[in-house]
Amino acid sequence: MMLNIKFKHFFRFRSVYVKFAVTFLGIWYSLNALTFVIAMHFMSGENNIELEGIRRVTGLVFLNSAIYGTVVILAVVRSVLKPLKRLSKAARAVAKGDFDVSVREDSLDEIGRLTNDFNKMVKELRSIDNLRREFVSNVSHEFRTPVASIKGYAKLITEDEEASQSIKDYSSIIMAESDRLIDLSSNLLRLSELDTQVIYKETVFSLDEQIRQAILILESGWGQKGIEYEVDLAEVEFIGDEELLRQVWLNLIQNAIKFSHHGGTISIFLSEEDDKIQFKIIDNGIGISYEEKSRIFERFYKGEISRKKSGNGLGLSIVKKIVEQARGKISIESELDKGTIVKVTLPK
């Protein structure tokens, strides 16, 4: 029994190089020995065979040996590379923000040690990510109460008839900035909830009606800029989180309004194709540069033009997170001064 354990442990080599060296040398010696034995057998006195026949038999042995050796080598290489494929798949999951992955350790060689180090790294990242989420959630909660108080007192000052006009103007600025801070804390809380949310509150609702309501809610924004709408919405029933998806349409339409020119046009389409639902919103506004487009979904990222507008750079991050949780995809096509096309694809 002890001999069997030692023998098994012996083949759990601590180096990939040793595995390949033992495999290749073993196959090389075995095939050469086999070829030599068969050739000597046919060349012995008991087998009266001509030289041409010996060459033909030896050639066939070499061919079969080469095929056999290739199959064995490919099998060994596949076995050695299998843990690397698992590591690659796990690394892609971590890159997408999934820190719950773990890779099984099968060997004591370099790949086994790499796997062990990878698992330790993911464990540390998971711990850091949990701390970050808890911090963001706590700070956002604590942030809202004092800001709401500041806004309330600023509002009282603006309504005070004895206050001078300059003080009222300053109070209006305080109220506007308070609204921005409240909006920021709300978005941070929403992102924190989305990061930890696994199960939605799924209901059946009309997607086209929800989009129409979003357009009406934002009427003051597009009305002030004299924006015209082209709307073509197919009747679509959807199963999902109604409140979360409402945030998607509000964010996307609000962005289109924000970056459209006065008197511009926004086109909104909703259609069903095979097993997919496609939402598309098109504006002919200021557009996005090629360099900025690759970073548009990053949290807190604001491009050169976006910095001049109101907002905190979290809207599209929230939209992307919600769409992905609904098992959908979002893409953006845009050019500077030529407008933007945003597509959201959801499963039917």
Secondary structure by P-SEA (a helix, b strand, c coil): caaaaaaaaaaccccaaaaaaaaaaaaaaaaaaaaaaaaaaaacccccccaaaaaaaaaaaaaaaaaaaaaaaaaaaaaaaaaaaaaaaaaaaaaaccccbbbbbccccaaaaaaaaaaaaaaaaaaaaaaaaaaaaaaaaaaaaaaaaaaaaaaaaaacccccaaaaaaaaaaaaaaaaaaaaaaaaaaaaaaaaccccbbbbbbaaaaaaaaaaaaaaaaaaaccccccccccccccccaaaaaaaaaaaaaaaaaaccccbbbbbbbbccccbbbbbbbbcccccccccccccccccccccccccccccccaaaaaaaaaaaacbbbbbbbcccbbbbbbbbbcc
